[in-house]
Amino acid sequence: MTTDLLRAAGAVVWRGAESSPEVAVIHRPRYDDWTFPKGKLESGEHVIAAALREVTEETGLTAVLGRALPPIHYLSGGRLKRVDYWTARVASDAGFEPGDEVDGLRWLPVDRARELLTYEWDAGLLRALAAAPLATVPLVLVRHATAGSRSRWDGDDALRPLDDHGGSQAAALATVLPAYRPELLVSSPSRRCVQTLEPYGAEIRAEIRTEPLLSEEGQDPHKTPDLVGDLAVPAAVCSHGKVLPHLIHALSGKDVHLRKGAFAVLHRVGGHVVGVERYAT
């Protein structure tokens, strides 16, 4: 067995009432199995972007991701394979078209889906589906992408721009944020923070609101968490490594430290955080 890890991503897509959802189950003629939409990551693709793409390609659905489900590991062709999954609700439906890879799609209540699914690990995903709320409001907290060395920047540090790697991180973030569809973009006034959100902002034609309370100098241990916690709609917030750990702890009680360009997703219900996830770009 080789040690190279195969990566794939998918989602358990649901619709209807949160108390009694239906889930989308697909049939693959090559394997004659019933499973959830998933597929391999393309070269350089972020795992979250891959999950969105695979759902659309295999079902015709555009999804919005919720909380992460436990990843699945199994052997494929003598190699270890990891498949990352999320809960996902339907945002739009372009219509299912049968093809060579997927020739059937069924919407089923959870109990009936469990009976149809071929693999026991998929049944485990259904058990995890019921373990926490499905309808959550995402808050994406981003640490700005790389911006070179502070000591080598000759000028106002608030004007220090992203470097080439940071630009690539910002571009990658723009492929990920559609998974959560943030309607509101808020940033520290620092140029490197604003630039981190700009590719996604340009894509959805949204303005980026700047808030001094998110800056290194202007942060306040009480006012900054209140500012961000009051964002009731899906939102993406970009700030600094000296701001975000306290902010995340104040909102969720979790200790989360982010590398430059990384982000945390806080899933909220009624203003309360019910899940925290951390990702790199």
Secondary structure, 3 states (H helix, E strand, C coil): CEEEEEEEEEEEEEECCCCCCEEEEEEECCCCEEECCEEECCCCCCHHHHHHHHHHHHHCEEEEEEEEEEEEEEEECCEEEEEEEEEEEEEEECCCCCCCCCCEEEEEEHHHHHHHCCCHHHHHHHHHHCCCCCCCEEEEEEECCCCCCCCCCCCCHHHCCCCHHHHHHHHHHHHHHHHCCCCEEEECCCHHHHHHHHHHHHHHCCCEEECHHHCCCCCCCCHHHHHHHCCCCCEEEEECCCCHHHHHHHHHCCCCCCCCCCEEEEEEECCEEEEEEEECC
